[in-house]
Every structure is written in structure tokens, then in C-alpha cells.
Amino acid sequence: MQSPAPDPRQPPRGVSRRTLLGGLGLTAAAVTGARIPGPAAAAPADSGLSVMVAGTAAGRGMPLVGYNTGHFLPGSNTSAWLAYSRVNAVRFFASFEDWCPDEAFDPGAGISDIDAFDAAKEELRRSPEENRFLDWALLREVFEHHVYSNTNFYRLNYQLGELKRLAITPILEAAQLRWNSPWSGLWQQWQKHYAFTYHLAGNYDVERFNFINEPDHPSAARDIVDQQVYVRGLQIASDAVHCAIADVNQRYGKSLRALVHAPVVTHVSSSRGNDHMDADPDADARDDEHGWGEIALRNLRTDYRGNRVDYDIFSVFDTHQYNKAAETYAYEFAMMRQRMREYTPTGVALPIVYSEFNRRNTSTFETSGDDLDTPLIYGDLARIWGAAVTAQAEGMIVFKFQDTMRANGIPYGTGCYHVEHDGVHDIHGATKTAEVNRLFAKGFAGEHRRLLSATTGDGGTIPVSYDPRTRCHHLWLPHPGGSPAGPLSLDLSGLGLGGGQVVVEEVSPTHSGGITTIAALPADGRITLTQPADAVWLVTVADADESRSTEAYADASVVQGKPPAVGVPESLAVALDPGGSSAVSYLAFDLGGGPAARRAVLEVFGSSTDAAPLTVMVYAMTDTSWAGRELTWESAPYLDPGAVRPTSVGDRLHPAGQLTVTGAPGPARLDVTDALRHARGRSLGFLLIRERKRAEDTADDGRRLVLSGRAAPRPDVRPRLHLHH
């Protein structure tokens, strides 16, 4: 699932290496940034990085930002963490061995040629839900109750229902390697694609389907013995998807699109950089004459009868990539578009989706010595996100959401969220890479966003978006790996936002997505910040607005093995202590009346007892009935006292983010805007807890966070919620 990097001395025809790298903002200087608590004197012209943002349109946000999911079972907290991740797309595997059992379909005994195939197809389509071919009763039973158990445990209808509720676009990798078959077998495959698509489109509005995962992988060669078998399979499966969605639209008055993704290639056996597009004479003879991308594209408008059609049989060029840095992606976007213009009958480049990508693949992570909390990894992935949105990718789908267990007993090193390996497979925390992905999605997911031009002092670019829904601009600034902290001078004068607010959210060795800087933007629209080494920044620039702050009207801290505090405490504690002194804290705020807030920031004041940075998890609470009650460790709401773990996540609790305090006493802030949608009435609560993400997560055991409470003598250090309208 990886390929050699392309030869930088031989860029695609008509595209220079300078254009590929400088134009996409991939020089070291173009991804440098900075941080300090507020404005500072301007840096000298010859030091640091300067960025000038203009209001000129440069494209749109990324339509599909997502994950390949793993476990998704009823009763789990998966939906809550998926909502927290802010992604708008999900891809998952749906093998027909599980979801389309042979006994539910006509075996095709009388289908011996293409004319018999067409006659059966026409008969079935005349009555899609009542015909002699499909056993819908059996299929509906399987779709509703069967649990997929090939590494990922999920129920099909449940997962799709949750994705629809969350407004997340599904991409189904639905297939079966039976394409090297006579017409009777091909008829059965057509039925399976048709019935599966008909059910998903009719009930859950699913439009996107991959055809075969990685046909170029040597493991697929047992069925895809040559490219003729592959092309015929693509044509038949595409026809089934198009027919099913057309029939759903006609019967139910929908206007769904049939969006087939192909060729879903992996590069795994490539010996040259462009082999997923072009011929590759090597040990795998199947692509000696034509590359997998080329053969699919040349047949873009040819159906399974060999006739030219007036539509594309697949709509998205889909590929995979691992073990490469941002420069390779920048090269590939340009190269693939050039090849598509050459190879398609229309001369038009299709949208591009990487339906699997990560900085390393699973096997490489097992030997690399790094993981998704390593600065090299999350920094490189941040730069890949930047390259992809600047190149106007249709979508980037990270492999993978959870660190599910592999067949060899080792969790997937590519998994961004830590999942429990039994029960309903609840999630218990996020990696730093997960937080990088979440910040990118916050700033750039969705084609409703407008990309703006932003140039750096050395002629590079950085991604900048404008979200008309929130009236916020977002700048994406990954710091170059291995570079020291440095100044970042932002010139935002062209946006007319003087008097607004600059908010920096950071993923770094110290922070995990929390706010590190809030500063007023001077009237001239220019500000200088300092970004630490190994930090990824999402800089949000909000226009001037009305705001107000409200102190917590209730708080509580419960400590394992201790009686409840007497009176209103001046301080709160959070700790995970195997020695028996764990602590969690609760906050409650009155949101007041009036219009709903556009943005919300939680602010607390405190430090760790050992003067080193400490990060804890914050959950938003829909229920604040605990306020005013005397709480003990055993009676504390939504707390498993034995495991020091929250309960009711996804029901009464919702992940809000990771809050970091530094060594010295000071403020710690977290954007909790998403938590506002979980408020019940005028009240919103928060639980602060240090839970163990996985068994190995012991580095902070016994460490303690101490925060000022609402009874602190100084009003400026009490917990408060800042609301912006």
C-alpha cells in the first residue's frame, strides 16, 4: 500500500517542480508559524515567516474529510466520538460474503450469455421489491441484525442510521471477488450490487460506492486474473449501482446520484512513481501493457456490452497512499489530473479521493518506533492535509478511526482513537493525530467554505478558508519538523477584520487541540505570534462581535476515598491515581437567554502540582441536576468509580476536547462551541476527568491538576464560559 516516491527530476509534462511545491505551500518556510500570549513587536523583515491573506477566491473547502471506521455497535459511544472528530465522511468495508448471502439471490442457472443476462435484469427492474430473484425478507434480516466480524464489528443498518443522523456521508467498499465467472456468476454479482445499493439508497440516501478494494494488490490476482476481468466487473457493478439508484429515485421521488469510486488502487507493487496510472512491467504481469488507472479511465464511457454511453461509469478517481510525505501528494494530484485529461474519452479530469491514507501503513508502524502521538507523524499528516486542500482534492479518508485489533493480536497502529477490545467497543480517547485531523476538519471540511489566497514572504502559499456560517477565517499552519520555535507575522489587513479576535488551537508535544492564544487583532490587521517547535496550528480569525462571560454557578470536586467537601470549595482537582486518590471535577453554567452563541470558550485557571504540563479530557453534560447536591466518589454522576471512567458517553455526556495546563499557574482554554448543541434549556455542564485511554497510558498516573473554583477569592481566576454572538 505504498509506492516509491516519484523522481523529482521528472515532473509531469507542463508542470514544473517549483510549481508543484512552491505553489502548494510545501516549502519549509511556507508551513512555519508562531505563538505568544498576545501581540508582539513585528519581527525583522529577514526573520521568521510572514503571511499575507487576501480576499481573493482560491477554490472551495474539501467536500469529504473522513475516516475508515472500524467498530460501530448499538450501545457504544462511537457516534459521540465520530461527531467530536468533526469529519463529514466515512468509508467502511461491507463484504458481500456477510451482507449478501448467496441463498438470497437467483443462482443464474439459465443465464448463459449476455442476452439472457439483460432479459433477467429487465424483469427484475420492473418490480424491484417483488420479484422471483431477490429474497428481500432474508436480506432485510441480515441488514438489520447481522454483526460484521472481520476485524470491524458493526451492524449495517445501525451504522448507516447513525451516519445519516450525524449528516456524515458514507462511502461503501462493497464487493466480492467473483468476477472471473461465467454469465451466471456475473448475474449473481449484478443482483448483489443492485440489491445492496437499492436498500442503502432507499433507506439511508447512500450514493457513494467503491468498486473492489485494491485490484492491483497481488492478493486480488486470484480472481482479477487480468485487466479484462477487472474492466468487465467495473462495468457490471457500475451498471447495477446506476440502475438501483435510478429505480429508487423513480419509486420514492428522490434525486440521489450514483457515484462510483474507482479504481481504488494501492501502489503496493509499483516499481516506478506513476505505475498506478501507467504500465509497470514487473513481476505482476497484469499491468505490463496498461496501468490500472489508465485502463479504468480509457473505459470510462464504455458499458459491459462494449457500447459507448453518454455518462461516466465511475465518477471519482479513487486511490490509496501510505508512507509518503506531502511532496508526493502534491506531485500525484498534478500527475493524476494530467493523465486523466490524456486517458479519459472526455478529456476531463475526475474528482480525486484518497479513500485510504496515513503517514505510515500498519506494518511499518509496527517497526518504525513512532506512533500517532509522535511529532514527525502528526506534523507530516498536517502538511498532507494542507497539500490536499490546496490541490482541491474531493476527499481524504484517513485509515483508520479506531485502533481495532488485527488478526495477529496487535492493534492497528494507524488507529486515531483508542478503542476497547471487548464489549460494545467503546472509545476512550484521542491521539494527537486525531486532534490534528479534527482541527483540519473544523477549518476546511465542506465545500460551503471558500478557500482564499494567502502568500508567504518567500513566495509560497498556505491554506486559508472562510466559513460564511460562522463568519470565521481559518489558517492552517503546521510547523516544519525539527525546526525551532519562530515568529509568524500575519497581515490580515485585506480582510477588514481589525478589532476582531485571533484564536490559536494547537497540537504539539505539550498540547492536544486546546487554545494556546487568544488575542485582539489590531486595527491595522497585523499581528505577530510565536509558534513552538513541532506544533500544528489552526488559527481562527473572528470578526468583531458581541460577547459576554459567565462564571460557573455550580462546581464540585470529588476525590476517591474522601468525604464530600464542606461548603463551596475554593479549588478543584483532577487526577488518575492508582494509589486510590483519583479526582474528577464538575462545572455548570447558565447560558442565559437571547440569541444562540456562535462560539464558546471554556476557561479555567490552575496548574499541575509537579509544575509540568498536564492534559485532561473535558466532556459536555446535558444534565446539571447534580448542582447543589452533596457529591461523593460513589454518588458522583456519570462516573464509573472503579475504572475512573465516564459513563453515558453519547447520551448524557459528549466529548468536548482535551484541556492542557502548563507548569506555571495560569489560564487554560478550550473551544467548546460544539458543546452548545448539547445544552438542555439554559444550562450546560462539564466533566473534567483524566481517564486512561488504553492500558499503556500510565505516564500521568498519580499526577494532579488543581484548578480555582467558583469560590476562589480572585474573580479573574474562577471558571467561566465566554460566549460570542
C-alpha positions in Angstrom: 0.0 0.0 0.0 2.8 2.3 -0.7 4.9 3.2 -3.8 8.3 4.7 -4.4 8.4 8.5 -4.4 8.3 9.9 -7.9 11.6 11.0 -9.4 11.7 14.8 -8.7 13.8 15.3 -11.8 10.9 14.1 -14.0 7.7 16.0 -13.1 4.6 15.7 -15.2 4.7 17.3 -18.6 3.8 21.0 -18.4 4.2 21.2 -14.6 7.4 22.3 -13.0 8.7 21.0 -9.7 8.7 24.6 -8.5 5.1 25.0 -9.3 4.2 21.7 -7.6 6.0 22.5 -4.3 6.1 26.3 -4.1 2.6 26.7 -5.5 1.1 24.3 -3.0 2.8 25.9 0.0 5.1 23.0 0.7 8.4 24.8 1.2 9.7 24.7 4.8 9.1 28.4 5.2 5.5 28.2 3.9 4.5 26.0 6.8 6.2 27.8 9.6 4.1 29.6 12.3 4.3 31.1 15.8 2.7 31.8 19.3 2.8 34.1 22.2 0.1 35.1 24.7 -0.8 38.2 22.7 0.5 40.7 20.2 4.2 41.4 20.0 6.5 43.7 18.1 6.8 42.9 14.5 9.7 40.6 13.6 12.5 41.8 11.4 11.8 41.5 7.8 14.5 38.9 7.2 13.5 36.5 10.1 10.6 34.1 10.6 7.7 33.8 8.3 5.3 36.5 7.0 1.9 35.6 5.7 -0.4 38.0 3.7 -4.0 36.9 3.4 -6.1 38.4 0.6 -9.8 38.1 0.0 -9.2 36.6 -3.5 -11.0 33.3 -4.0 -8.8 30.3 -4.4 -11.3 27.4 -4.5 -13.5 25.7 -2.0 -13.2 23.6 1.1 -12.7 19.8 1.0 -16.0 18.1 0.3 -15.1 14.8 2.0 -12.9 14.8 5.2 -13.2 11.4 6.9 -12.1 8.1 8.4 -12.3 4.5 7.5 -14.3 3.2 10.5 -14.0 0.0 12.5 -16.4 -1.0 15.3 -19.9 0.5 15.3 -22.3 -1.3 17.6 -25.5 -0.3 19.3 -25.0 0.9 22.8 -21.4 2.1 22.1 -20.1 5.7 22.3 -18.8 5.5 18.7 -21.3 8.1 17.4 -20.3 10.6 20.1 -16.6 10.4 19.2 -17.3 10.4 15.5 -19.3 13.7 16.0 -16.4 15.0 18.1 -14.0 14.3 15.2 -15.9 16.8 13.0 -15.5 14.6 9.9 -18.2 14.7 7.3 -17.4 11.4 5.5 -16.9 7.8 6.5 -15.8 4.8 4.5 -16.2 1.2 5.6 -15.9 -2.3 4.3 -19.1 -4.3 3.5 -18.1 -7.6 2.1 -20.9 -9.4 0.3 -19.9 -12.6 2.0 -21.5 -11.1 5.0 -24.2 -8.8 3.7 -25.4 -10.6 0.5 -25.5 -14.3 1.2 -25.8 -16.5 -2.0 -29.1 -18.0 -0.9 -30.9 -14.6 -1.1 -30.2 -14.4 -4.9 -31.1 -16.2 -8.1 -28.2 -18.5 -8.9 -28.4 -17.8 -12.6 -28.9 -21.3 -13.8 -30.4 -20.2 -17.1 -28.1 -17.2 -17.6 -25.6 -18.4 -20.2 -25.0 -15.3 -22.3 -25.3 -11.5 -22.3 -28.8 -11.5 -23.8 -30.1 -13.8 -21.1 -28.4 -11.5 -18.5 -30.1 -8.4 -19.9 -33.5 -10.1 -20.0 -33.3 -11.1 -16.3 -32.1 -7.7 -15.4 -35.0 -6.0 -17.2 -37.5 -8.4 -15.5 -36.1 -7.7 -12.0 -36.2 -3.9 -12.5 -39.8 -4.0 -13.5 -40.6 -4.8 -9.9 -37.6 -4.3 -7.7 -39.2 -5.2 -4.4 -41.3 -8.1 -5.5 -39.7 -10.5 -8.0 -38.6 -14.1 -8.3 -34.9 -13.2 -8.0 -34.3 -11.5 -4.6 -35.2 -12.8 -1.2 -35.8 -9.4 0.4 -37.0 -11.0 3.7 -33.7 -12.7 4.3 -31.7 -9.6 3.1 -33.6 -7.3 5.5 -33.0 -9.7 8.4 -29.3 -9.7 7.6 -29.1 -5.9 7.1 -30.8 -5.3 10.5 -29.3 -7.9 12.8 -26.1 -9.5 11.4 -22.9 -8.3 13.0 -20.0 -7.9 10.6 -17.0 -9.5 12.4 -14.0 -9.3 10.0 -11.8 -7.1 12.3 -14.6 -4.4 12.4 -17.7 -5.3 14.4 -20.8 -3.4 13.3 -24.4 -3.7 12.3 -25.1 -2.3 8.9 -28.5 -0.6 9.4 -27.4 0.8 12.8 -24.2 2.3 11.4 -25.9 3.8 8.4 -28.7 5.2 10.6 -26.3 6.9 12.9 -24.3 8.3 9.9 -27.5 9.8 8.5 -28.4 11.3 11.8 -24.9 12.9 12.1 -25.1 14.1 8.5 -21.9 12.1 7.6 -21.6 10.9 4.0 -21.0 7.1 3.8 -18.6 5.6 1.2 -19.3 1.8 0.9 -16.5 -0.6 0.0 -18.9 -3.2 -1.1 -17.7 -6.1 -3.2 -16.9 -9.8 -3.6 -14.1 -11.2 -5.6 -16.1 -13.4 -8.0 -15.6 -11.5 -11.3 -13.7 -14.3 -13.1 -17.0 -16.1 -13.7 -19.4 -17.1 -16.5 -22.5 -15.0 -17.1 -24.4 -16.9 -14.5 -21.9 -15.8 -11.8 -21.9 -12.3 -13.2 -25.7 -12.2 -13.0 -25.4 -13.0 -9.3 -22.9 -10.3 -8.8 -25.1 -7.8 -10.5 -28.0 -8.7 -8.3 -25.9 -8.3 -5.2 -24.7 -4.8 -6.1 -28.2 -3.9 -7.2 -30.0 -5.1 -4.0 -27.4 -3.7 -1.7 -27.4 -0.3 -3.4 -31.2 -0.3 -3.6 -31.6 -0.9 0.2 -28.9 1.7 1.2 -30.1 4.4 -1.2 -33.8 3.8 -0.5 -33.4 3.8 3.3 -30.3 5.9 4.0 -29.7 8.0 0.9 -26.3 6.4 0.2 -24.8 7.5 -3.1 -21.1 6.5 -3.0 -19.7 3.1 -3.6 -16.1 1.8 -4.2 -15.6 -0.9 -6.7 -13.1 -3.5 -5.4 -10.5 -2.6 -2.8 -7.0 -2.5 -4.4 -7.4 -4.7 -7.5 -3.7 -4.1 -8.2 -2.7 -5.8 -5.0 -1.2 -9.3 -5.6 -3.9 -10.8 -3.3 -6.6 -9.9 -5.8 -4.9 -11.7 -8.7 -6.6 -15.0 -7.8 -9.8 -13.5 -9.2 -8.8 -10.4 -11.1 -6.5 -12.5 -13.3 -6.2 -9.8 -15.9 -7.4 -6.3 -16.6 -10.2 -7.6 -18.9 -11.8 -9.3 -15.9 -11.4 -6.1 -13.9 -12.9 -3.8 -16.5 -15.9 -6.1 -17.1 -16.6 -6.3 -13.4 -16.4 -2.5 -13.1 -18.8 -2.1 -15.9 -21.3 -4.6 -14.5 -21.1 -3.3 -10.9 -21.4 0.3 -12.1 -24.5 -0.6 -14.1 -26.1 -2.2 -11.1 -25.4 0.8 -8.9 -26.8 3.2 -11.5 -29.9 1.1 -12.1 -30.6 0.7 -8.4 -30.3 4.4 -7.7 -32.4 5.3 -10.7 -35.1 2.9 -9.6 -35.1 4.3 -6.0 -35.4 7.8 -7.4 -38.3 6.9 -9.6 -40.2 4.9 -6.9 -39.6 7.2 -3.9 -39.2 10.6 -5.5 -35.6 11.0 -4.5 -32.9 12.8 -6.5 -29.8 10.7 -5.5 -26.7 10.5 -7.6 -24.9 7.3 -8.5 -21.3 8.0 -7.5 -18.9 5.0 -8.2 -15.3 5.4 -7.0 -12.6 3.5 -9.0 -10.0 2.1 -9.5 -9.2 2.2 -5.7 -5.6 1.2 -6.3 -2.9 0.7 -3.7 0.5 1.2 -5.5 1.8 -1.8 -3.4 3.7 -3.5 -6.3 4.7 -0.4 -8.2 8.4 -0.2 -9.2 8.1 3.4 -10.5 6.3 6.5 -9.2 3.4 6.7 -11.7 2.6 3.0 -12.0 -0.8 3.2 -10.5 -1.6 5.2 -13.6 0.8 3.8 -16.2 2.1 0.4 -17.3 4.5 -1.3 -14.9 6.5 -4.2 -16.4 7.5 -6.2 -13.4 6.7 -9.4 -11.6 2.9 -8.7 -11.7 2.2 -9.1 -15.5 -1.4 -7.8 -15.3 -0.4 -4.2 -15.7 2.5 -4.7 -18.1 0.6 -3.1 -21.0 -1.7 -0.6 -19.3 -1.7 0.9 -15.8 -4.7 0.3 -13.6 -5.6 3.9 -13.7 -5.2 4.1 -17.4 -7.3 1.0 -18.2 -10.2 2.2 -16.0 -10.1 5.7 -17.4 -10.0 4.6 -21.1 -13.2 2.6 -20.4 -14.9 5.5 -18.6 -17.7 5.6 -21.1 -18.0 2.0 -22.2 -20.6 -0.3 -20.8 -20.4 -4.1 -20.4 -21.8 -4.6 -23.9 -18.9 -2.7 -25.3 -21.1 0.2 -26.3 -20.3 3.9 -25.8 -22.5 5.6 -23.2 -23.2 9.3 -22.5 -22.2 9.1 -18.8 -19.1 8.2 -16.8 -19.4 4.7 -15.4 -17.4 5.9 -12.4 -17.5 9.5 -11.1 -14.5 9.7 -8.8 -10.8 8.7 -9.3 -10.0 6.8 -6.1 -6.6 5.8 -4.9 -4.6 5.0 -1.7 -1.3 6.1 -0.3 0.9 5.4 2.7 4.5 6.0 3.8 4.8 9.3 1.9 5.2 12.9 2.8 3.2 15.9 1.5 5.5 16.5 -1.6 4.5 13.1 -3.0 0.8 14.0 -2.7 1.4 17.4 -4.4 3.1 15.6 -7.2 0.4 13.0 -7.6 -2.5 15.4 -7.7 -0.9 17.2 -10.7 0.2 14.0 -12.4 -3.1 12.2 -12.0 -5.1 15.1 -13.4 -2.7 15.3 -16.4 -3.1 11.6 -17.0 -6.9 11.8 -16.7 -7.0 14.5 -19.3 -5.0 12.2 -21.6 -6.8 8.9 -20.9 -10.5 9.8 -20.5 -12.7 9.9 -23.6 -13.9 13.3 -22.5 -10.5 14.8 -21.8 -11.8 15.9 -18.4 -10.1 15.1 -15.1 -12.4 13.5 -12.5 -12.5 14.5 -8.8 -9.8 12.7 -6.7 -10.4 10.9 -3.4 -7.7 9.2 -1.4 -10.0 6.7 0.3 -7.1 5.4 2.4 -4.1 7.3 3.6 -1.8 7.7 6.6 1.8 8.7 7.2 2.7 5.0 7.6 0.8 1.8 7.0 0.1 -0.8 9.7 3.1 -3.0 9.2 5.5 0.0 9.0 4.2 1.4 12.3 5.0 -1.9 14.0 8.7 -1.5 13.3 9.1 2.3 13.0 9.3 3.1 16.7 6.9 6.0 16.3 3.1 6.3 16.5 0.3 8.8 16.0 1.4 10.8 19.0 4.9 11.4 17.5 5.5 15.0 16.2 7.0 13.6 12.9 3.8 11.7 12.2 1.1 14.2 13.1 3.2 17.1 11.6 3.6 15.3 8.3 -0.1 14.4 8.2 -0.9 18.1 8.8 1.2 19.0 5.8 -0.5 16.3 3.7 -3.9 17.8 4.7 -2.6 21.2 3.6 -1.3 19.9 0.3 -4.6 18.1 -0.4 -6.9 21.0 0.2 -4.7 23.4 -1.7 -4.7 20.9 -4.6 -8.6 20.9 -4.3 -8.9 17.2 -3.5 -12.5 15.9 -3.5 -11.7 14.0 -0.3 -9.2 12.5 2.0 -10.2 9.5 4.1 -7.8 8.5 6.9 -7.1 4.9 7.7 -8.3 4.5 10.4 -10.7 5.7 13.0 -10.2 3.2 15.9 -7.1 1.2 16.7 -9.0 -2.1 16.3 -7.3 -5.4 16.9 -5.6 -7.1 14.0 -5.7 -10.9 13.4 -2.1 -11.1 14.8 -3.3 -9.7 18.2 -1.7 -6.2 17.6 -3.9 -3.1 17.4 -3.8 -1.1 14.2 -1.0 1.5 14.6 -3.0 3.6 12.1 -6.0 3.9 14.5 -6.5 7.5 15.6 -8.9 6.8 18.6 -8.2 4.3 21.3 -11.0 1.6 21.4 -11.8 -1.0 24.0 -11.2 -4.5 22.6 -14.3 -6.2 24.1 -18.0 -5.4 24.9 -19.5 -2.8 22.6 -16.0 -1.5 21.8 -16.3 1.9 23.4 -13.7 4.6 22.6 -11.6 6.1 25.5 -9.5 8.8 24.0 -7.9 10.5 21.1 -4.3 10.6 19.8 -2.6 13.8 18.8 -3.1 12.9 15.2 -6.8 12.6 15.8 -6.7 16.1 17.2 -4.8 17.4 14.1 -7.4 15.8 11.9 -10.2 17.3 14.0 -8.7 20.8 13.7 -8.3 20.5 10.0 -11.9 19.3 9.6 -13.0 22.3 11.8 -11.4 24.7 9.5 -11.6 23.1 6.0 -14.3 20.4 5.8 -17.2 21.1 3.4 -17.4 22.7 0.1 -19.5 25.5 1.6 -16.2 27.0 2.7 -14.3 29.4 0.5 -10.6 29.0 0.1 -8.7 32.3 -0.1 -5.3 33.2 -1.4 -2.5 33.6 1.1 1.1 34.2 0.2 4.2 33.9 2.3 7.3 36.2 2.2 9.2 33.6 0.2 6.5 33.2 -2.5 4.8 30.1 -1.1 1.2 29.7 0.0 -0.7 28.4 3.0 -4.4 27.1 3.1 -6.9 29.7 4.3 -10.6 29.3 4.4 -13.6 31.4 5.1 -16.8 29.9 6.7 -19.8 32.0 5.9 -21.8 30.1 8.6 -19.6 31.2 11.5 -18.1 34.3 9.8 -14.6 33.0 10.7 -11.4 32.7 8.7 -9.1 29.7 9.4 -5.4 29.5 8.6 -3.6 26.1 8.6 -0.1 26.3 9.9 2.0 23.1 10.6 5.5 23.9 11.9 8.3 22.2 10.0 9.5 19.1 11.8 12.9 19.6 13.5 12.8 23.4 13.3 13.0 25.6 16.4 10.3 28.0 17.5 10.0 31.1 15.4 8.0 34.2 14.7 4.9 34.4 12.5 3.8 37.7 11.1 0.2 37.7 9.8 -1.0 40.5 7.6 -4.8 40.3 7.5 -5.4 43.8 6.5 -7.0 42.7 3.3 -9.8 41.1 5.2 -11.0 44.1 7.0 -11.1 42.3 10.4 -9.3 44.9 12.6 -10.8 44.8 16.1 -11.7 41.1 15.7 -10.1 38.2 17.6 -7.3 35.8 16.8 -7.6 32.3 18.4 -4.9 29.7 18.2 -5.6 26.0 18.7 -2.5 23.8 19.0 -1.4 20.2 18.7 2.2 19.8 20.0 4.2 17.7 22.4 2.5 19.9 25.1 -1.0 20.5 23.8 -3.7 18.3 22.3 -6.0 20.7 20.5 -6.7 23.2 23.2 -6.4 27.0 22.8 -3.0 28.4 23.5 -3.5 32.0 22.4 -6.4 34.5 22.3 -5.5 38.0 21.2 -7.2 41.0 19.8 -6.4 41.8 16.2 -5.0 45.3 16.0 -6.9 47.8 13.9 -4.4 47.6 11.0 -5.0 43.8 10.8 -1.4 42.9 11.5 -0.2 40.7 14.4 3.0 38.6 15.2 2.9 35.4 17.2 5.5 32.8 18.1 4.9 29.1 17.2 6.7 26.4 19.2 8.6 23.6 17.6 6.6 20.5 16.4 3.3 22.4 16.7 0.4 22.3 14.3 -1.8 25.3 14.4 -5.4 26.1 13.4 -5.6 29.9 13.6 -9.1 31.2 13.7 -9.8 34.9 13.0 -13.3 36.0 14.0 -14.8 39.3 13.2 -15.7 41.8 15.9 -18.8 40.6 17.7 -20.8 40.9 20.9 -19.6 38.7 23.7 -20.2 38.1 27.4 -18.7 35.9 30.1 -20.5 33.9 32.7 -19.0 32.4 35.8 -19.9 28.8 36.8 -23.0 28.8 39.0 -22.1 25.4 40.4 -18.9 23.3 40.7 -17.9 20.2 42.6 -14.8 18.1 43.0 -14.9 14.5 44.3 -11.9 12.6 45.5 -11.6 8.9 45.8 -11.7 7.8 49.4 -12.5 11.2 50.9 -15.8 12.6 52.2 -17.5 15.5 50.3 -16.1 18.9 50.8 -17.8 21.2 53.3 -19.2 24.4 51.8 -18.2 25.7 48.4 -14.6 24.7 47.7 -12.0 27.3 46.5 -10.2 24.7 44.4 -11.0 21.7 42.2 -8.9 18.7 41.4 -8.4 16.2 38.5 -6.2 13.1 38.8 -5.9 9.5 37.9 -4.2 7.8 40.8 -3.8 4.0 41.0 -2.9 4.7 44.7 -6.6 5.5 45.4 -6.7 9.3 45.4 -8.2 9.9 41.9 -10.3 13.0 41.5 -12.8 14.4 39.0 -14.5 17.8 38.8 -17.8 19.2 37.6 -18.8 22.7 36.3 -22.2 24.1 35.4 -23.0 27.3 33.6 -26.2 29.3 33.0 -26.3 30.2 29.3 -28.9 32.9 29.8 -31.5 33.9 27.3 -31.2 35.7 24.0 -29.8 34.6 20.7 -27.7 31.4 20.5 -23.9 31.9 20.7 -21.8 31.5 17.6 -18.7 30.5 19.6 -18.0 29.4 23.2 -14.7 29.1 25.1 -14.3 27.4 28.4 -11.7 29.0 30.6 -10.2 27.6 33.9 -7.2 28.7 35.9 -4.7 26.3 37.5 -1.6 24.3 37.3 -0.3 20.8 37.9 1.2 20.0 41.3 4.5 18.9 39.8 4.9 22.1 37.6 4.8 20.1 34.3 2.1 20.3 31.6 -0.9 18.0 32.2 -3.8 17.3 29.8 -7.3 16.1 30.9 -10.4 15.3 29.0 -13.5 17.5 29.1 -17.0 16.2 28.5 -20.1 18.3 27.9 -23.0 17.4 30.1 -26.7 17.7 29.2 -27.8 17.1 32.8 -26.8 19.5 35.5 -29.2 18.3 38.2 -26.2 17.4 40.3 -25.7 21.1 41.0 -26.3 21.9 44.7 -26.1 18.2 45.8 -23.5 16.8 48.1 -21.4 14.5 45.9 -19.2 11.6 47.0 -16.9 9.5 44.9 -19.6 6.8 44.8 -22.6 9.1 44.1 -20.9 11.4 41.5 -22.9 11.5 38.3 -21.9 9.7 35.1 -18.7 8.2 36.7 -17.6 4.6 36.9 -15.8 4.9 40.3 -13.8 1.7 39.9 -12.4 2.4 36.4 -12.2 6.2 36.8 -14.1 6.5 33.5 -17.1 8.4 32.3 -20.4 6.6 31.7 -23.3 7.6 29.4 -21.0 9.0 26.8 -23.1 9.7 23.7 -26.3 10.0 25.9 -25.7 12.4 28.8 -22.0 13.1 28.1 -20.3 14.2 24.9 -16.6 14.6 24.2 -15.7 18.3 24.2 -11.9 18.3 23.9 -8.6 18.0 25.7 -7.6 20.8 28.1 -4.0 21.4 28.9 -2.5 23.3 31.9 1.1 24.3 31.7 3.5 24.1 34.7 3.1 27.6 36.0 -0.3 28.7 37.3 -2.3 30.3 34.5 -5.4 30.1 32.3 -6.3 27.0 30.2 -8.8 27.4 27.5 -10.8 25.1 25.2 -13.2 25.9 22.3 -16.5 24.2 23.4 -18.7 25.6 20.6 -19.9 22.2 19.6 -21.0 21.5 23.2 -23.7 24.2 22.9 -25.8 21.9 20.9 -26.0 19.5 23.8 -27.3 22.1 26.3 -30.7 21.4 27.8 -32.6 24.6 28.3 -30.4 27.3 29.7 -27.8 25.1 31.4 -24.7 23.4 30.3 -22.3 21.3 32.4 -18.8 19.9 32.0 -17.0 16.9 33.5 -13.2 17.2 33.8 -11.5 13.8 34.1 -8.2 12.1 33.5 -9.3 8.7 32.1 -6.9 6.0 30.9 -7.1 5.9 27.1 -5.5 2.4 26.9 -3.6 0.0 29.1 -0.3 1.6 28.2 -1.5 5.1 29.1 0.2 5.4 32.5 2.7 8.2 32.1 0.4 10.7 34.1 -0.6 8.2 36.8 -0.6 10.0 40.2 -0.1 13.5 38.7 -2.6 16.1 39.8 -4.3 19.1 38.3 -5.5 21.8 40.7 -7.9 24.5 39.4 -9.5 27.5 41.0 -13.2 27.0 41.9 -16.1 29.4 41.9 -15.4 30.4 45.5 -11.8 31.5 44.7 -11.0 34.9 46.3 -9.9 36.4 43.0 -12.8 36.6 40.5 -10.5 36.6 37.5 -9.4 33.0 38.2 -12.8 31.5 38.6 -14.1 29.1 35.9 -16.0 30.9 33.3 -17.6 30.5 29.9 -17.0 33.1 27.2 -20.0 33.3 24.7 -19.7 35.1 21.4 -22.8 36.1 19.4 
